[in-house]
Structure formats: structure tokens, C-alpha cells
Amino acid sequence: MIADTTAADLRRRVAEAQRDWRAASVAARVVRGGEPVWDHAAGYADAHAGLAPDADTQYRIGSITKTFTAVLVLALRDEGRLGLEDPLGTHLPGTRHGALTVRQLLTHLSGLQREPVGDVWHTLVTPDRDELVAGLEQAEAVSAPWRRHHYSNLAYALLGEVVARVDARAWEEALQARILSPLEMSRTSVLPSAARAQGYFTDPYADLLTPEPDFPVQALSPAAQLWSTTADLGR
């Protein structure tokens, strides 16, 4: 447990976060010494149904997914099945970006453009694995490797493909076998399951929430697809 004054301060911070982010809901958990010591949530996971969130409510965790992909890469490194200095071309032969290294992709220092080719977040049409690799030939290098930090969902999608090829199973299967099952993260998944938070677009000029559509991001999954809960992430 934590002190009442600390708990009150944390509740205030969650409320301020919901207000400042103009979010429909915020859920938070504090873990200390490997044990959960505090949970709190504000707002509604489903504003139209009046559903309040809790530690078991699934949220789409977006780019936190990248930490899972990085763990998979490092597990394969620990097993000696790949190296951080491996050129991308070792695992995806024939690409013109083959000189980029696994380490550069992991650290957002590859210089690759942010997204796969195409307006994926406007059209909500994302590439499958074959289309991702084929489209890489049209992807731009916005800077030289190591020159500057440039956030890249494309880089992590490619790392997911590297995991799949080295581990001889899809990224989703490697994720389940190597992380989710051993840690008993039964509420972390590629597709959402109830109870889950509805995604919303918050109107910038009015107190109006518009439900956002769910859509699978296919080959971008290693960068942004996972759903999870504060309880599961606390594990």
C-alpha cells in the first residue's frame, strides 16, 4: 500500500492527465517491488454506455507494442540467432536499405521514413508482410544512419519481419510463445476483447467524442497493434 497523501496526489495527476489530454478515460497502476500497490481510473472506457474503466480494461497500447518487439529481438540476440550489428540485408536480402543494422532500427537511428509507403493513417489501409517488404524499395532515407533520431514505425515493422524470419513463425506467434504465455499476460492480445476501451477522436473545438474505427494494422502490428491492461502491463 501507499500513503494516503501519495494516493491523493496520484489521483490528482490522473485527473489532470485526463483533462489536459482531453481523453475519454485514463487508467493507471503503480507497481512497487514487483507488486501492484495502487490502481485508479478516470472517465469512461465507453462514454456512450457509461462504462467505467479499471485495471482489467483493455486499451490499444499503440507504440508501447514496440517494447515487446524489442524484447523479441533481444531474446533472439541472446540465443545467438541474430546480432545487433547484423545488416538488414542479412535477414531481408535484396533490399536497397540492406546496409542498415538491427541496432539502428531498434534505436530510431536508421534514418528511414516514419511510415510505410502510402498514407496509411489517412486511408486506414495498411500493408501485409509481402507488401511491406516490397514497398521498402520506395521508402526514403530522410537522413544518414546515426545522424539524428527519427522515429520510425516502418523500422519496427521491419524488425517484426526479421523476428518472423529468424524465429520461423509469425511475429504474433513468437510474441505469444516468448512473452505473453510465460508471463501469463492473458489480457494482452493482437485483437481486442471485452472489457475494452472504445477509441475516440476528441473534437478540438468542442466537448464532443467521435468513436474511432478499429482496424488491423497488419504488417505494422510489431509497431502499434497490441491491446493490454494496466494489470497486464504491471506484470
N, C-alpha and C positions, 0 to 999 in steps of 0.2 A: 504494500500500500504506500501511498504518498501523502504528504501533509495536506491538510485541508486548504491552507493558503496556496500551496502549489497547484492543487487541483482547481481552485477557483481561478488562478492565473491562466492555467491551460484552457479552461472553458472559455475565458475571455478571448484568448488568442484564436480559438477555433471560430468563435462568433465573429471576430474581426476579419478572419480569413474569408469566411463566407460572404461577409458584407463587401470587402474590398475586391474579391474575385467575382462578385455578383453571381455566385454559384447557387444552384438549386439546393445542394447539400454538401456537407463536408463530414468525413468520418476520420477519427484519429485514434491511435493506440500508442501507449508508451510501454516499452519493454525494458526491464532492468534486470541484469544478472540472468538473462535467459527466460525470465518470467514476465507475463503481462501484469502491469500494476495500475493501469488507468485506461479507460475507454470513454469516448464521448463522441457524439454526433450532433449535427445541427442541420435544420432544414428538412427537406423531403426527398427521399430517393425517387419517389414518383409523386410529383407535385399535384397532378390531377386526381390521383387516387388517394392522396393524403397519407402515403406510406412513409413512415419514418425509417431512416437507416440505422443499422447497428453494426457490430463488429463482424457479422456474418453476411453483410450485404455486399454483393459483387459490384465492383466498378471496373470499367475499362481502364486499365492502368497505363495505356499508351506506351510512352518511351521507357517506362520502368522495365518493360519487356527486354530492353537491351541488356540489362544487367544479367538476366537469365541466359541470353545468348553468349555473353562474355564468359559466364561460368562454364558453359558447354565447351567453348573454345579452349579455355584454360585446363579443363579436365582432359581434353584430348592432348594438349601440350604435356600435361603431367604424365600421360601414358606413353609419351614418345611418338605419337601418331602424327603430330604436326609440330612445327616450330613457329614462334612469333616472327622470326625473320624470313619465313617462307614467302617467296613471291606468290602473288595471287595466281599467276600463270601455272604454278605447280599443281594447283587444285582445279583451276578453270582454264585449261590450256587453250591458246589461240586468241585470247583477248588482247586488244591493244593496250589495256591497262594492266597487263600481266606483271609489270615490274613493281607494282605497289605491294607492300608487305602486309601480312596479317596484323602486325603491331600498328601500322599506320591506319588501317581500317578500324581497329579497336579504339584508337585514341582520337578519332576525328582529325587526323593529321594527314590524310591521304590526298586531300585537295579535290576529291570527287565532288560533283554537284550534289545538292541536298537530296533530291528525289529521283526516282527512276524517270526515264524519258516519258514525257506526256504529262498532262495536267491532272494527275491522279486525285488530288484533293478537291478539284472542281468537278470533274466528271464522275468521281467515285468508281472509276473503272481502273483496276489495278492489274499488273501483270502476273501471270502464273510463272512457275520456275523457268520454263523454257523461254518465255517472253522476256523475263528479267535478264537472263544471260544474253539473249540476242540483242536486247536494247542497250546493253552495256557498251556496244560498239558506237552508239550515237551519244553516249554520255560525255559531258565536258569535264575537263580538269580545270577548275576555277583558280587553282594555284598549284605551284610545285609542291610535292610532298615535303612535310616538315616545315613549310614556310609559315603557315598560320593555322590556327584552329578553325575548321569549317565543318559545322555539324552536318552529318550525312546519314539520312535514313537508308539511302542506297548502299552505303558501306556496310551497314548492319544486315541488310537483306542479303548481300553477297556473303557475309560471314555465316549466315544461316545456310546458304547453299554449300559453303565449304564444310560446315558441320555435317550436312546430309551426305556429302560425297565421302568424307573421311570415315564417318560412322556407319555408312552403308544403310541408312534408314532416314526417313524424313525428319526434318527438324522437330516436328511435333512429337514424333515417336521418341527421339533422343531426349527431348525435354521431359517427357513423361517418365521414361525409364531412369534417367540420370538425376533428376531433381525432384519432380513433383511426387512420385511414388515413394522414394526413400524418405523424404521429409514429411510425408503424409499431408501434403498440401491438396486436399481433396476439393477445395473450393477455388482452386486456381485452374483455369481452363482456357482453351483457344476460343471456344464459343461460350456465350453467357448462359447461365442457368439461374433460376429463381432461388432466393430473392435477389434481384439485381436492380441497380440504379438505372433509371432512364437517362439517356443523354439529352442535353438541351442546348439550344442556341439562345443566349440571352440577348434580347434586343438592346443595342447600345443606347437607345434614346427613350426607352420605356420599360416599365417593370412587366415585361412580357417574356414568357418562356415558350419556345417552339421546339417540340420534340425533334431530335435528330434521328435520321435513319441508321439502323445497324447495317453494316456491310462488311463482308470478309475482305481482308486486305491481301489475301493470297500470299505471293512471294515476299510481301512486305511484313509478313507475320513476325519474323525474328526481330523486327524493329519496333512493332507497335500494336500487336494484336491481343495480348493476354488480358483476361479478366481475373480479378482477385479481390480479396477482402483484407481488411486491416488485421484480422486474426491470422490469416494465412501468411501475410507478409511479415507479421511479427514472429512467425516460426523461424 
